[in-house]
Amino acid sequence: MTDCNTVAFVSGANRGLGAQFVARLLARGAGKVYAASRTGNVNIDDPRVIPVTLDIADDESATHAARVAGDTTLLINNAGVNRKSAFFSPSAIEDARAEMDVNYFGTLRMARAFAPALIRQRGAMVNMLSILARVSLPAMGSLCASKAAELRLSESLRAELAPQGVRVFAALPGAIDTDMSRDFEGPKLDPFAVADAVPDALAESAHEIYIGAMAQELARGLSLERVATQAQLLSTS
Ligand SMILES: NC(=O)c1ccc[n+]([C@@H]2O[C@H](COP(=O)([O-])OP(=O)(O)OC[C@H]3O[C@@H](n4cnc5c(N)ncnc54)[C@H](OP(=O)(O)O)[C@@H]3O)[C@@H](O)[C@H]2O)c1
């Protein structure tokens, strides 16, 4: 659901899925889109776009962004990292810290900074997770752990903010065709389609948005037979 009253804020808007979110929200008629990136530069020429400099790993940066964008009605916590690190790789601890700091603490920072604006506007927050929040892929075990933490975070934020009229969604897509999945050889979702699926889902009642056949099949399997579904994924990965 997007119209001229929608004031969206998208993190990681300079490339990949974030750039598609900005483009699709504009195409769907959003009144204003804050496009946030670490450099403050985004490559979209539209008077409705307001570039914002934001590092979600930095408290002050998140607080400043929320001050600049105090009229936000839809916060899309899209920025994320995947160090593609297994737990026994030489850099496992450093990778896990970086992933937790951006994927988990970054989303927590943004939620805390933007909560007053979202409460004022009775708005919505979408956290971009991954189906890997629900299953483990050992080749990127610490990414899975950080996204699982972000899923628990999203559930608690939903419960805390619901009485104040703010809806919190968790988006769980399969692999998407961006830089992050450059080396993945399996089927990948078109970022354009993912960026459309999220605003479509805001009109629905489900708070977990499974995007793409792979994520939807895994979610179905997990709801029926969690252990067997996880074992099957491990045997094919
Ligand atoms: N690609 C996939 O297969 C896939 C699958 C499921 C879920 N996701 C999730 O979808 C989201 C978008 O991923 P993507 O595929 O578009 O990845 P991407 O192409 O690697 O882009 C990641 C974006 O996040 C930004 N970012 C990273 N750390 C940041 C920080 N500390 N502060 C602010 N921005 C930061 C990056 O900015 P810089 O340009 O400055 O690095 C970039 O704009 C992520 O949350 C990812 O986990 C992706």
The ligand as an SDF file (V2000), in Angstrom:
LIG
                    3D

 48 52  0  0  0  0  0  0  0  0999 V2000
   21.0700  -10.5980   -1.9200 N   0  0  0  0  0  0  0  0  0  0  0  0
   20.4760  -11.6290   -1.3210 C   0  0  0  0  0  0  0  0  0  0  0  0
   20.5850  -12.7830   -1.7730 O   0  0  0  0  0  0  0  0  0  0  0  0
   19.6370  -11.4030   -0.0880 C   0  0  0  0  0  0  0  0  0  0  0  0
   18.8190  -12.4560    0.3320 C   0  0  0  0  0  0  0  0  0  0  0  0
   18.0280  -12.2860    1.4590 C   0  0  0  0  0  0  0  0  0  0  0  0
   18.0720  -11.0900    2.1600 C   0  0  0  0  0  0  0  0  0  0  0  0
   18.8910  -10.0870    1.7410 N   0  0  0  0  0  0  0  0  0  0  0  0
   18.9240   -8.8480    2.5360 C   0  0  0  0  0  0  0  0  0  0  0  0
   18.4830   -7.7610    1.7310 O   0  0  0  0  0  0  0  0  0  0  0  0
   19.1130   -6.5500    2.1850 C   0  0  0  0  0  0  0  0  0  0  0  0
   19.7390   -5.8320    1.0020 C   0  0  0  0  0  0  0  0  0  0  0  0
   20.7810   -6.6400    0.4990 O   0  0  0  0  0  0  0  0  0  0  0  0
   21.3510   -6.5310   -1.0010 P   0  0  0  0  0  0  0  0  0  0  0  0
   21.1620   -7.8500   -1.6180 O   0  0  0  0  0  0  0  0  0  0  0  0
   20.8450   -5.3120   -1.6530 O   0  0  0  0  0  0  0  0  0  0  0  0
   22.9100   -6.3780   -0.6390 O   0  0  0  0  0  0  0  0  0  0  0  0
   24.0290   -5.4450   -1.2450 P   0  0  0  0  0  0  0  0  0  0  0  0
   23.8500   -5.3050   -2.7190 O   0  0  0  0  0  0  0  0  0  0  0  0
   25.3030   -6.0110   -0.7170 O   0  0  0  0  0  0  0  0  0  0  0  0
   23.7340   -4.0220   -0.5630 O   0  0  0  0  0  0  0  0  0  0  0  0
   23.8690   -3.8680    0.8200 C   0  0  0  0  0  0  0  0  0  0  0  0
   23.5040   -2.4300    1.1600 C   0  0  0  0  0  0  0  0  0  0  0  0
   23.6110   -2.2660    2.5890 O   0  0  0  0  0  0  0  0  0  0  0  0
   24.4370   -1.1260    2.8310 C   0  0  0  0  0  0  0  0  0  0  0  0
   25.1260   -1.1920    4.1140 N   0  0  0  0  0  0  0  0  0  0  0  0
   25.9580   -2.1650    4.5730 C   0  0  0  0  0  0  0  0  0  0  0  0
   26.4230   -1.8280    5.7920 N   0  0  0  0  0  0  0  0  0  0  0  0
   25.8640   -0.6190    6.1060 C   0  0  0  0  0  0  0  0  0  0  0  0
   25.9540    0.2440    7.2270 C   0  0  0  0  0  0  0  0  0  0  0  0
   26.7310   -0.0430    8.2940 N   0  0  0  0  0  0  0  0  0  0  0  0
   25.2360    1.4010    7.2230 N   0  0  0  0  0  0  0  0  0  0  0  0
   24.4580    1.7050    6.1510 C   0  0  0  0  0  0  0  0  0  0  0  0
   24.3490    0.9500    5.0490 N   0  0  0  0  0  0  0  0  0  0  0  0
   25.0480   -0.2130    5.0400 C   0  0  0  0  0  0  0  0  0  0  0  0
   25.4230   -1.1270    1.6630 C   0  0  0  0  0  0  0  0  0  0  0  0
   26.0700    0.1300    1.5870 O   0  0  0  0  0  0  0  0  0  0  0  0
   27.5500    0.2910    0.8990 P   0  0  0  0  0  0  0  0  0  0  0  0
   27.3170    0.4070   -0.5820 O   0  0  0  0  0  0  0  0  0  0  0  0
   28.0700    1.5440    1.5240 O   0  0  0  0  0  0  0  0  0  0  0  0
   28.3300   -0.9360    1.2720 O   0  0  0  0  0  0  0  0  0  0  0  0
   24.4690   -1.4170    0.5170 C   0  0  0  0  0  0  0  0  0  0  0  0
   23.7560   -0.2600    0.1500 O   0  0  0  0  0  0  0  0  0  0  0  0
   20.1180   -6.9830    3.2630 C   0  0  0  0  0  0  0  0  0  0  0  0
   19.5760   -6.7890    4.5410 O   0  0  0  0  0  0  0  0  0  0  0  0
   20.3090   -8.4630    2.9750 C   0  0  0  0  0  0  0  0  0  0  0  0
   20.7220   -9.2020    4.1120 O   0  0  0  0  0  0  0  0  0  0  0  0
   19.6590  -10.2020    0.6270 C   0  0  0  0  0  0  0  0  0  0  0  0
  1  2  1  0
  2  3  2  0
  2  4  1  0
  4  5  1  0
  4 48  2  0
  5  6  2  0
  6  7  1  0
  7  8  2  0
  8  9  1  0
  8 48  1  0
  9 10  1  0
  9 46  1  0
 10 11  1  0
 11 12  1  0
 11 44  1  0
 12 13  1  0
 13 14  1  0
 14 15  2  0
 14 16  1  0
 14 17  1  0
 17 18  1  0
 18 19  2  0
 18 20  1  0
 18 21  1  0
 21 22  1  0
 22 23  1  0
 23 24  1  0
 23 42  1  0
 24 25  1  0
 25 26  1  0
 25 36  1  0
 26 27  1  0
 26 35  1  0
 27 28  2  0
 28 29  1  0
 29 30  1  0
 29 35  2  0
 30 31  1  0
 30 32  2  0
 32 33  1  0
 33 34  2  0
 34 35  1  0
 36 37  1  0
 36 42  1  0
 37 38  1  0
 38 39  2  0
 38 40  1  0
 38 41  1  0
 42 43  1  0
 44 45  1  0
 44 46  1  0
 46 47  1  0
M  CHG  2   8   1  16  -1
M  END
$$$$
